[in-house]
Amino acid sequence: MILAGKNILITGGGRGIGRGLVDSFASEGCTVCVFEKDPAHCDELATDARANVKAWVCDVSDPRDVDRAVAAAESEGFHPDILINNAGIIHSEPIVNMSLKGDRAHSRENWRRVMAADLDSVFFVTSRIVDRILHRRCKGVIISISSISANGNAGQSAYSAAKAGVNALTSTWAKELGPLGIRFAAIAPGFLDTPSTRAAVSENTLAKLQQMIPLRKLGTPHSIFLAARHIIENDYITGTVMEVDGGLVI
């Protein structure tokens, strides 16, 4: 698929990886629509001087909000060729925290919150966008941001399970819709230098992780853009999970 001139929908495009993707794809001549939960980030994107970037406030973990935002984008003539499911949260919590008194088991509320943000959102948005692409009888590309934690990472039960689910959906949908010209892929970053990573992991832990990474450095959001662009432009990629992790194995 030729990238220039395409319409791209990016969820969670207000900061971090998402904002990097918005800026990079916009600079490549794409029209970029953003679904972002934080109104302040939407306002920031709305004041951007670029005419090819638009943002809607949307909680992609809420199916009704997704339906509303999709309809709003369509009413303004935006019909995506490419979807990047980027919205999500990082959460670390052991299945049993033995340092606590009382209820030491993993919080049910946190489990549901992570699943809603990281897995349910992918299902809600993708199902609506793919239906629109099929209705228009067009080819399309759906990329979901996964994580190397999908292989299992100690202390991240909910996050690892959600990202493993993203990988399973990517493979399933590629088999279902490949014959109709819609491709699916996931990108599994390692540890990237983003605000969400620094909020979830202490500086001391990050320093230790950096020494475990063969390239001895954290990744950047731009490395994710390069992976996404490669997937979009190579029409023989589908059903795969591309790891962008500096060689780190967890």
C-alpha atoms as an extended CHARMM CRD file, in Angstrom:
* protein
*
       250  EXT
         1         1  MET       CA              0.0000000000        0.0000000000        0.0000000000  PROA      1               0.0000000000
         2         2  ILE       CA              1.3200000000        3.4340000000       -0.9400000000  PROA      2               0.0000000000
         3         3  LEU       CA              1.3860000000        5.5570000000        2.2020000000  PROA      3               0.0000000000
         4         4  ALA       CA              1.0780000000        9.0970000000        0.8760000000  PROA      4               0.0000000000
         5         5  GLY       CA             -2.4830000000       10.3950000000        0.8180000000  PROA      5               0.0000000000
         6         6  LYS       CA             -3.9340000000        7.6440000000        2.9840000000  PROA      6               0.0000000000
         7         7  ASN       CA             -6.3380000000        8.2110000000        5.8910000000  PROA      7               0.0000000000
         8         8  ILE       CA             -5.0390000000        6.8520000000        9.1940000000  PROA      8               0.0000000000
         9         9  LEU       CA             -6.9400000000        6.4820000000       12.4680000000  PROA      9               0.0000000000
        10        10  ILE       CA             -4.7110000000        6.3230000000       15.5560000000  PROA      10              0.0000000000
        11        11  THR       CA             -6.1390000000        5.6090000000       18.9970000000  PROA      11              0.0000000000
        12        12  GLY       CA             -4.4420000000        7.1400000000       22.0170000000  PROA      12              0.0000000000
        13        13  GLY       CA             -2.6070000000        9.6310000000       19.8300000000  PROA      13              0.0000000000
        14        14  GLY       CA             -2.2360000000       12.3830000000       22.4070000000  PROA      14              0.0000000000
        15        15  ARG       CA              1.1700000000       11.4830000000       23.7960000000  PROA      15              0.0000000000
        16        16  GLY       CA              3.9810000000        8.9340000000       23.8470000000  PROA      16              0.0000000000
        17        17  ILE       CA              4.0360000000        6.3770000000       21.0420000000  PROA      17              0.0000000000
        18        18  GLY       CA              0.6950000000        7.6160000000       19.7220000000  PROA      18              0.0000000000
        19        19  ARG       CA              1.7650000000       11.2400000000       19.4210000000  PROA      19              0.0000000000
        20        20  GLY       CA              4.9770000000       10.1630000000       17.7130000000  PROA      20              0.0000000000
        21        21  LEU       CA              2.9320000000        8.1880000000       15.1860000000  PROA      21              0.0000000000
        22        22  VAL       CA              0.5880000000       11.1310000000       14.5840000000  PROA      22              0.0000000000
        23        23  ASP       CA              3.4460000000       13.5250000000       13.8950000000  PROA      23              0.0000000000
        24        24  SER       CA              5.3640000000       11.0990000000       11.6820000000  PROA      24              0.0000000000
        25        25  PHE       CA              2.4180000000        9.9810000000        9.5380000000  PROA      25              0.0000000000
        26        26  ALA       CA              1.1690000000       13.5520000000        9.1600000000  PROA      26              0.0000000000
        27        27  SER       CA              4.6000000000       14.5690000000        7.8940000000  PROA      27              0.0000000000
        28        28  GLU       CA              4.3890000000       11.7550000000        5.3240000000  PROA      28              0.0000000000
        29        29  GLY       CA              1.3320000000       13.3670000000        3.7320000000  PROA      29              0.0000000000
        30        30  CYS       CA             -1.3480000000       11.2630000000        5.4050000000  PROA      30              0.0000000000
        31        31  THR       CA             -4.5890000000       12.5670000000        6.8760000000  PROA      31              0.0000000000
        32        32  VAL       CA             -4.5610000000       11.5120000000       10.5130000000  PROA      32              0.0000000000
        33        33  CYS       CA             -7.5860000000       11.1590000000       12.7830000000  PROA      33              0.0000000000
        34        34  VAL       CA             -7.0050000000       10.6590000000       16.5030000000  PROA      34              0.0000000000
        35        35  PHE       CA             -9.2810000000        9.0760000000       19.0980000000  PROA      35              0.0000000000
        36        36  GLU       CA             -7.9700000000       10.2880000000       22.4540000000  PROA      36              0.0000000000
        37        37  LYS       CA             -9.5090000000        9.9790000000       25.9100000000  PROA      37              0.0000000000
        38        38  ASP       CA             -7.8410000000       13.0660000000       27.4030000000  PROA      38              0.0000000000
        39        39  PRO       CA             -9.6370000000       16.2720000000       26.2970000000  PROA      39              0.0000000000
        40        40  ALA       CA             -6.4980000000       18.3320000000       26.9970000000  PROA      40              0.0000000000
        41        41  HSD       CA             -4.4950000000       16.2920000000       24.4950000000  PROA      41              0.0000000000
        42        42  CYS       CA             -7.3200000000       16.6290000000       21.9640000000  PROA      42              0.0000000000
        43        43  ASP       CA             -7.3170000000       20.3910000000       22.4590000000  PROA      43              0.0000000000
        44        44  GLU       CA             -3.5810000000       20.4320000000       21.8830000000  PROA      44              0.0000000000
        45        45  LEU       CA             -3.9630000000       18.4880000000       18.6440000000  PROA      45              0.0000000000
        46        46  ALA       CA             -6.8610000000       20.7260000000       17.5880000000  PROA      46              0.0000000000
        47        47  THR       CA             -4.6800000000       23.8380000000       17.8780000000  PROA      47              0.0000000000
        48        48  ASP       CA             -2.0500000000       22.2280000000       15.6510000000  PROA      48              0.0000000000
        49        49  ALA       CA             -1.5930000000       24.2670000000       12.4930000000  PROA      49              0.0000000000
        50        50  ARG       CA             -1.6240000000       21.1530000000       10.2950000000  PROA      50              0.0000000000
        51        51  ALA       CA             -4.8620000000       20.7530000000        8.3580000000  PROA      51              0.0000000000
        52        52  ASN       CA             -4.3350000000       16.9960000000        8.0100000000  PROA      52              0.0000000000
        53        53  VAL       CA             -4.6420000000       16.2060000000       11.7350000000  PROA      53              0.0000000000
        54        54  LYS       CA             -7.9950000000       15.9790000000       13.5330000000  PROA      54              0.0000000000
        55        55  ALA       CA             -8.8890000000       14.6680000000       16.9830000000  PROA      55              0.0000000000
        56        56  TRP       CA            -12.0150000000       13.4390000000       18.7260000000  PROA      56              0.0000000000
        57        57  VAL       CA            -12.4160000000       12.8130000000       22.4380000000  PROA      57              0.0000000000
        58        58  CYS       CA            -13.1470000000        9.1080000000       22.7790000000  PROA      58              0.0000000000
        59        59  ASP       CA            -12.7820000000        6.4550000000       25.4590000000  PROA      59              0.0000000000
        60        60  VAL       CA            -12.0240000000        3.4650000000       23.2340000000  PROA      60              0.0000000000
        61        61  SER       CA            -12.7510000000        1.0540000000       26.1050000000  PROA      61              0.0000000000
        62        62  ASP       CA            -16.4130000000        2.1400000000       25.8870000000  PROA      62              0.0000000000
        63        63  PRO       CA            -18.1900000000        0.6280000000       22.8390000000  PROA      63              0.0000000000
        64        64  ARG       CA            -20.8460000000        3.3630000000       22.7860000000  PROA      64              0.0000000000
        65        65  ASP       CA            -18.2010000000        6.0680000000       22.7850000000  PROA      65              0.0000000000
        66        66  VAL       CA            -16.3970000000        4.2850000000       19.9480000000  PROA      66              0.0000000000
        67        67  ASP       CA            -19.5920000000        4.1670000000       17.8830000000  PROA      67              0.0000000000
        68        68  ARG       CA            -20.1710000000        7.8770000000       18.5130000000  PROA      68              0.0000000000
        69        69  ALA       CA            -16.6280000000        8.8710000000       17.5350000000  PROA      69              0.0000000000
        70        70  VAL       CA            -16.6280000000        6.7170000000       14.4000000000  PROA      70              0.0000000000
        71        71  ALA       CA            -19.9100000000        8.3100000000       13.3110000000  PROA      71              0.0000000000
        72        72  ALA       CA            -18.5500000000       11.8050000000       14.0620000000  PROA      72              0.0000000000
        73        73  ALA       CA            -15.4270000000       11.1900000000       11.9750000000  PROA      73              0.0000000000
        74        74  GLU       CA            -17.4980000000        9.8210000000        9.1050000000  PROA      74              0.0000000000
        75        75  SER       CA            -19.8110000000       12.8360000000        9.2160000000  PROA      75              0.0000000000
        76        76  GLU       CA            -16.7680000000       14.9950000000        8.4820000000  PROA      76              0.0000000000
        77        77  GLY       CA            -15.7550000000       12.8270000000        5.5470000000  PROA      77              0.0000000000
        78        78  PHE       CA            -13.0160000000       10.7930000000        7.2300000000  PROA      78              0.0000000000
        79        79  HSD       CA            -12.8900000000        7.1850000000        6.0140000000  PROA      79              0.0000000000
        80        80  PRO       CA             -9.7920000000        5.3630000000        7.3000000000  PROA      80              0.0000000000
        81        81  ASP       CA             -7.6670000000        3.1070000000        5.1300000000  PROA      81              0.0000000000
        82        82  ILE       CA             -5.3900000000        2.2880000000        8.0600000000  PROA      82              0.0000000000
        83        83  LEU       CA             -6.0940000000        1.7960000000       11.7740000000  PROA      83              0.0000000000
        84        84  ILE       CA             -3.4290000000        1.7970000000       14.4520000000  PROA      84              0.0000000000
        85        85  ASN       CA             -4.7120000000        0.5130000000       17.7900000000  PROA      85              0.0000000000
        86        86  ASN       CA             -2.2950000000        2.2710000000       20.1130000000  PROA      86              0.0000000000
        87        87  ALA       CA             -4.4060000000        3.2910000000       23.1260000000  PROA      87              0.0000000000
        88        88  GLY       CA             -3.7010000000        1.3760000000       26.3140000000  PROA      88              0.0000000000
        89        89  ILE       CA             -2.1610000000        1.4210000000       29.7620000000  PROA      89              0.0000000000
        90        90  ILE       CA              0.8380000000       -0.2550000000       31.3630000000  PROA      90              0.0000000000
        91        91  HSD       CA              0.1550000000       -1.9160000000       34.7020000000  PROA      91              0.0000000000
        92        92  SER       CA              2.3650000000       -3.9930000000       36.9800000000  PROA      92              0.0000000000
        93        93  GLU       CA              0.9400000000       -6.0810000000       39.8250000000  PROA      93              0.0000000000
        94        94  PRO       CA              1.7890000000       -9.6140000000       40.9960000000  PROA      94              0.0000000000
        95        95  ILE       CA             -0.9130000000      -12.2690000000       41.1920000000  PROA      95              0.0000000000
        96        96  VAL       CA             -0.3460000000      -12.3240000000       44.9650000000  PROA      96              0.0000000000
        97        97  ASN       CA              1.4290000000       -9.5260000000       46.8260000000  PROA      97              0.0000000000
        98        98  MET       CA              2.9020000000      -11.2640000000       49.8580000000  PROA      98              0.0000000000
        99        99  SER       CA              3.9900000000       -7.9640000000       51.4150000000  PROA      99              0.0000000000
       100       100  LEU       CA              0.3710000000       -6.9220000000       51.9780000000  PROA      100             0.0000000000
       101       101  LYS       CA             -1.9140000000       -7.7630000000       54.8600000000  PROA      101             0.0000000000
       102       102  GLY       CA             -5.5180000000       -8.7550000000       54.2630000000  PROA      102             0.0000000000
       103       103  ASP       CA             -6.5040000000       -9.3650000000       50.6390000000  PROA      103             0.0000000000
       104       104  ARG       CA             -3.2070000000      -10.0180000000       48.8670000000  PROA      104             0.0000000000
       105       105  ALA       CA             -4.6370000000      -11.1950000000       45.5590000000  PROA      105             0.0000000000
       106       106  HSD       CA             -4.3650000000       -9.1710000000       42.3460000000  PROA      106             0.0000000000
       107       107  SER       CA             -7.0130000000       -6.4490000000       42.2820000000  PROA      107             0.0000000000
       108       108  ARG       CA            -10.0580000000       -7.4810000000       40.2640000000  PROA      108             0.0000000000
       109       109  GLU       CA            -10.7030000000       -3.8340000000       39.4740000000  PROA      109             0.0000000000
       110       110  ASN       CA             -7.2040000000       -3.3950000000       38.0260000000  PROA      110             0.0000000000
       111       111  TRP       CA             -7.5840000000       -6.6060000000       36.0160000000  PROA      111             0.0000000000
       112       112  ARG       CA            -10.7880000000       -5.3560000000       34.4150000000  PROA      112             0.0000000000
       113       113  ARG       CA             -9.3680000000       -1.8630000000       33.8640000000  PROA      113             0.0000000000
       114       114  VAL       CA             -6.3110000000       -3.1780000000       32.0070000000  PROA      114             0.0000000000
       115       115  MET       CA             -8.3580000000       -5.6120000000       29.9270000000  PROA      115             0.0000000000
       116       116  ALA       CA            -10.7740000000       -2.8500000000       28.9410000000  PROA      116             0.0000000000
       117       117  ALA       CA             -8.0400000000       -0.4150000000       27.9460000000  PROA      117             0.0000000000
       118       118  ASP       CA             -5.6410000000       -2.8370000000       26.2540000000  PROA      118             0.0000000000
       119       119  LEU       CA             -7.8110000000       -5.5960000000       24.7690000000  PROA      119             0.0000000000
       120       120  ASP       CA            -11.4990000000       -4.6220000000       24.6750000000  PROA      120             0.0000000000
       121       121  SER       CA            -10.5910000000       -1.3460000000       22.9450000000  PROA      121             0.0000000000
       122       122  VAL       CA             -8.8400000000       -3.2040000000       20.1180000000  PROA      122             0.0000000000
       123       123  PHE       CA            -11.9320000000       -5.3200000000       19.5320000000  PROA      123             0.0000000000
       124       124  PHE       CA            -14.3880000000       -2.4040000000       19.7150000000  PROA      124             0.0000000000
       125       125  VAL       CA            -12.5240000000       -0.0980000000       17.3410000000  PROA      125             0.0000000000
       126       126  THR       CA            -11.3020000000       -2.7190000000       14.8810000000  PROA      126             0.0000000000
       127       127  SER       CA            -14.7230000000       -4.3150000000       14.4070000000  PROA      127             0.0000000000
       128       128  ARG       CA            -16.3010000000       -0.9760000000       13.4950000000  PROA      128             0.0000000000
       129       129  ILE       CA            -13.4920000000        0.2070000000       11.2200000000  PROA      129             0.0000000000
       130       130  VAL       CA            -13.1430000000       -3.1090000000        9.3980000000  PROA      130             0.0000000000
       131       131  ASP       CA            -16.8840000000       -3.1630000000        8.7460000000  PROA      131             0.0000000000
       132       132  ARG       CA            -16.5960000000        0.2870000000        7.1630000000  PROA      132             0.0000000000
       133       133  ILE       CA            -13.6530000000       -0.7760000000        5.0060000000  PROA      133             0.0000000000
       134       134  LEU       CA            -15.5300000000       -3.8630000000        3.8160000000  PROA      134             0.0000000000
       135       135  HSD       CA            -18.5910000000       -1.7600000000        3.0380000000  PROA      135             0.0000000000
       136       136  ARG       CA            -16.4490000000        0.5020000000        0.8430000000  PROA      136             0.0000000000
       137       137  ARG       CA            -14.8740000000       -2.5950000000       -0.7980000000  PROA      137             0.0000000000
       138       138  CYS       CA            -11.3810000000       -1.2430000000       -0.1700000000  PROA      138             0.0000000000
       139       139  LYS       CA             -8.1380000000       -2.7310000000        0.9980000000  PROA      139             0.0000000000
       140       140  GLY       CA             -7.0220000000       -1.8350000000        4.5020000000  PROA      140             0.0000000000
       141       141  VAL       CA             -4.3260000000       -2.3290000000        7.1190000000  PROA      141             0.0000000000
       142       142  ILE       CA             -4.8790000000       -2.7130000000       10.8560000000  PROA      142             0.0000000000
       143       143  ILE       CA             -1.8790000000       -2.5190000000       13.1770000000  PROA      143             0.0000000000
       144       144  SER       CA             -2.1730000000       -3.0900000000       16.9250000000  PROA      144             0.0000000000
       145       145  ILE       CA              0.4850000000       -2.1100000000       19.4140000000  PROA      145             0.0000000000
       146       146  SER       CA              1.2670000000       -5.1790000000       21.4970000000  PROA      146             0.0000000000
       147       147  SER       CA              4.2570000000       -5.7680000000       23.7920000000  PROA      147             0.0000000000
       148       148  ILE       CA              7.0290000000       -8.2780000000       24.3540000000  PROA      148             0.0000000000
       149       149  SER       CA              5.2360000000       -8.8540000000       27.6770000000  PROA      149             0.0000000000
       150       150  ALA       CA              2.7140000000      -10.9100000000       25.6800000000  PROA      150             0.0000000000
       151       151  ASN       CA              5.1880000000      -13.7730000000       26.0830000000  PROA      151             0.0000000000
       152       152  GLY       CA              4.7020000000      -13.5530000000       29.8470000000  PROA      152             0.0000000000
       153       153  ASN       CA              6.3820000000      -11.0840000000       32.1770000000  PROA      153             0.0000000000
       154       154  ALA       CA              6.6010000000      -11.6130000000       35.9330000000  PROA      154             0.0000000000
       155       155  GLY       CA              4.5030000000       -9.0700000000       37.7950000000  PROA      155             0.0000000000
       156       156  GLN       CA              2.3060000000       -8.1700000000       34.8210000000  PROA      156             0.0000000000
       157       157  SER       CA             -0.5420000000      -10.7040000000       34.7990000000  PROA      157             0.0000000000
       158       158  ALA       CA             -3.2120000000       -8.4240000000       33.3540000000  PROA      158             0.0000000000
       159       159  TYR       CA             -0.9630000000       -6.5350000000       30.9500000000  PROA      159             0.0000000000
       160       160  SER       CA              0.6730000000       -9.7000000000       29.6040000000  PROA      160             0.0000000000
       161       161  ALA       CA             -2.6880000000      -11.4340000000       29.1710000000  PROA      161             0.0000000000
       162       162  ALA       CA             -4.1930000000       -8.4510000000       27.3630000000  PROA      162             0.0000000000
       163       163  LYS       CA             -1.2820000000       -8.1680000000       24.9420000000  PROA      163             0.0000000000
       164       164  ALA       CA             -1.3070000000      -11.9110000000       24.3050000000  PROA      164             0.0000000000
       165       165  GLY       CA             -4.9710000000      -11.4580000000       23.4170000000  PROA      165             0.0000000000
       166       166  VAL       CA             -4.0450000000       -8.6860000000       20.9820000000  PROA      166             0.0000000000
       167       167  ASN       CA             -1.6120000000      -11.0460000000       19.2590000000  PROA      167             0.0000000000
       168       168  ALA       CA             -4.2640000000      -13.7800000000       19.0500000000  PROA      168             0.0000000000
       169       169  LEU       CA             -6.8010000000      -11.3800000000       17.5290000000  PROA      169             0.0000000000
       170       170  THR       CA             -4.2060000000      -10.2250000000       14.9950000000  PROA      170             0.0000000000
       171       171  SER       CA             -3.6430000000      -13.7980000000       13.7970000000  PROA      171             0.0000000000
       172       172  THR       CA             -7.3590000000      -14.6320000000       13.8210000000  PROA      172             0.0000000000
       173       173  TRP       CA             -8.4340000000      -11.5780000000       11.8530000000  PROA      173             0.0000000000
       174       174  ALA       CA             -5.6230000000      -12.0010000000        9.3200000000  PROA      174             0.0000000000
       175       175  LYS       CA             -6.9820000000      -15.4580000000        8.5180000000  PROA      175             0.0000000000
       176       176  GLU       CA            -10.5830000000      -14.2570000000        8.3670000000  PROA      176             0.0000000000
       177       177  LEU       CA            -10.1090000000      -11.1880000000        6.2170000000  PROA      177             0.0000000000
       178       178  GLY       CA             -6.9380000000      -11.7270000000        4.2220000000  PROA      178             0.0000000000
       179       179  PRO       CA             -8.9230000000      -13.0380000000        1.2340000000  PROA      179             0.0000000000
       180       180  LEU       CA            -10.8470000000       -9.7400000000        1.2320000000  PROA      180             0.0000000000
       181       181  GLY       CA             -7.7100000000       -7.6170000000        1.0640000000  PROA      181             0.0000000000
       182       182  ILE       CA             -7.4500000000       -6.5080000000        4.7040000000  PROA      182             0.0000000000
       183       183  ARG       CA             -4.1410000000       -7.1050000000        6.4450000000  PROA      183             0.0000000000
       184       184  PHE       CA             -3.4250000000       -7.2890000000       10.1690000000  PROA      184             0.0000000000
       185       185  ALA       CA             -0.1970000000       -7.0510000000       12.1170000000  PROA      185             0.0000000000
       186       186  ALA       CA              0.9760000000       -6.2470000000       15.6210000000  PROA      186             0.0000000000
       187       187  ILE       CA              4.0660000000       -4.4240000000       16.7770000000  PROA      187             0.0000000000
       188       188  ALA       CA              5.5640000000       -5.5770000000       20.0730000000  PROA      188             0.0000000000
       189       189  PRO       CA              7.8120000000       -2.8890000000       21.5260000000  PROA      189             0.0000000000
       190       190  GLY       CA             10.3250000000       -3.5360000000       24.2270000000  PROA      190             0.0000000000
       191       191  PHE       CA             11.0430000000       -0.7300000000       26.6590000000  PROA      191             0.0000000000
       192       192  LEU       CA             10.6190000000        2.6790000000       25.0490000000  PROA      192             0.0000000000
       193       193  ASP       CA             11.5720000000        6.0480000000       26.4570000000  PROA      193             0.0000000000
       194       194  THR       CA              8.0320000000        7.4160000000       26.8960000000  PROA      194             0.0000000000
       195       195  PRO       CA              6.1700000000        9.1290000000       29.7700000000  PROA      195             0.0000000000
       196       196  SER       CA              4.0470000000        6.0130000000       30.3670000000  PROA      196             0.0000000000
       197       197  THR       CA              7.1270000000        3.8250000000       30.7290000000  PROA      197             0.0000000000
       198       198  ARG       CA              8.7560000000        6.2250000000       33.1680000000  PROA      198             0.0000000000
       199       199  ALA       CA              5.5170000000        6.4560000000       35.1380000000  PROA      199             0.0000000000
       200       200  ALA       CA              5.2440000000        2.6690000000       35.3990000000  PROA      200             0.0000000000
       201       201  VAL       CA              8.9100000000        1.7740000000       36.0000000000  PROA      201             0.0000000000
       202       202  SER       CA             11.3420000000        3.3500000000       38.4580000000  PROA      202             0.0000000000
       203       203  GLU       CA             14.5440000000        4.9900000000       37.2080000000  PROA      203             0.0000000000
       204       204  ASN       CA             16.5820000000        2.3490000000       39.0360000000  PROA      204             0.0000000000
       205       205  THR       CA             14.6900000000       -0.4640000000       37.3260000000  PROA      205             0.0000000000
       206       206  LEU       CA             15.0150000000        1.2520000000       33.9400000000  PROA      206             0.0000000000
       207       207  ALA       CA             18.7720000000        1.4980000000       34.3920000000  PROA      207             0.0000000000
       208       208  LYS       CA             18.9460000000       -2.2390000000       35.1190000000  PROA      208             0.0000000000
       209       209  LEU       CA             16.7390000000       -3.0360000000       32.1370000000  PROA      209             0.0000000000
       210       210  GLN       CA             18.9220000000       -0.9450000000       29.8690000000  PROA      210             0.0000000000
       211       211  GLN       CA             21.8690000000       -3.1530000000       30.7530000000  PROA      211             0.0000000000
       212       212  MET       CA             19.8060000000       -6.2350000000       29.8450000000  PROA      212             0.0000000000
       213       213  ILE       CA             19.0040000000       -4.8970000000       26.3750000000  PROA      213             0.0000000000
       214       214  PRO       CA             21.6580000000       -6.0600000000       23.8750000000  PROA      214             0.0000000000
       215       215  LEU       CA             21.6910000000       -2.6270000000       22.2070000000  PROA      215             0.0000000000
       216       216  ARG       CA             22.0860000000       -1.0330000000       25.6830000000  PROA      216             0.0000000000
       217       217  LYS       CA             19.4480000000        1.6500000000       25.1210000000  PROA      217             0.0000000000
       218       218  LEU       CA             15.7270000000        2.2600000000       25.3320000000  PROA      218             0.0000000000
       219       219  GLY       CA             13.7770000000        2.4690000000       22.1110000000  PROA      219             0.0000000000
       220       220  THR       CA             12.0500000000        5.5750000000       20.7990000000  PROA      220             0.0000000000
       221       221  PRO       CA              8.5480000000        6.1620000000       19.4110000000  PROA      221             0.0000000000
       222       222  HSD       CA             10.1530000000        6.7720000000       16.0080000000  PROA      222             0.0000000000
       223       223  SER       CA             11.2750000000        3.1390000000       15.8810000000  PROA      223             0.0000000000
       224       224  ILE       CA              7.6180000000        2.1270000000       16.1330000000  PROA      224             0.0000000000
       225       225  PHE       CA              6.7070000000        4.4520000000       13.2790000000  PROA      225             0.0000000000
       226       226  LEU       CA              9.3830000000        2.8670000000       11.0790000000  PROA      226             0.0000000000
       227       227  ALA       CA              7.9710000000       -0.5940000000       11.8440000000  PROA      227             0.0000000000
       228       228  ALA       CA              4.4050000000        0.5560000000       11.1220000000  PROA      228             0.0000000000
       229       229  ARG       CA              5.4070000000        2.1690000000        7.8340000000  PROA      229             0.0000000000
       230       230  HSD       CA              7.1560000000       -1.0390000000        6.7550000000  PROA      230             0.0000000000
       231       231  ILE       CA              4.0460000000       -3.1050000000        7.5110000000  PROA      231             0.0000000000
       232       232  ILE       CA              1.8010000000       -0.7010000000        5.6120000000  PROA      232             0.0000000000
       233       233  GLU       CA              4.0130000000       -0.5170000000        2.5410000000  PROA      233             0.0000000000
       234       234  ASN       CA              4.7860000000       -4.2470000000        2.2860000000  PROA      234             0.0000000000
       235       235  ASP       CA              1.6450000000       -5.8920000000        0.9300000000  PROA      235             0.0000000000
       236       236  TYR       CA              2.8490000000       -9.4020000000        1.7850000000  PROA      236             0.0000000000
       237       237  ILE       CA              2.8790000000       -8.8870000000        5.5490000000  PROA      237             0.0000000000
       238       238  THR       CA             -0.1180000000      -10.0840000000        7.5250000000  PROA      238             0.0000000000
       239       239  GLY       CA             -0.8280000000      -12.0630000000       10.6870000000  PROA      239             0.0000000000
       240       240  THR       CA              2.5900000000      -11.3600000000       12.1620000000  PROA      240             0.0000000000
       241       241  VAL       CA              3.8720000000       -9.8020000000       15.3820000000  PROA      241             0.0000000000
       242       242  MET       CA              6.9220000000       -7.6400000000       14.7500000000  PROA      242             0.0000000000
       243       243  GLU       CA              9.1470000000       -7.2660000000       17.7990000000  PROA      243             0.0000000000
       244       244  VAL       CA             10.9130000000       -3.9160000000       18.1550000000  PROA      244             0.0000000000
       245       245  ASP       CA             12.8320000000       -4.4790000000       21.3560000000  PROA      245             0.0000000000
       246       246  GLY       CA             16.5620000000       -3.9310000000       20.8770000000  PROA      246             0.0000000000
       247       247  GLY       CA             17.0700000000       -7.6910000000       21.1870000000  PROA      247             0.0000000000
       248       248  LEU       CA             15.5910000000       -7.9710000000       24.6880000000  PROA      248             0.0000000000
       249       249  VAL       CA             14.0290000000      -11.3150000000       25.5980000000  PROA      249             0.0000000000
       250       250  ILE       CA             11.8850000000      -11.5570000000       28.7390000000  PROA      250             0.0000000000
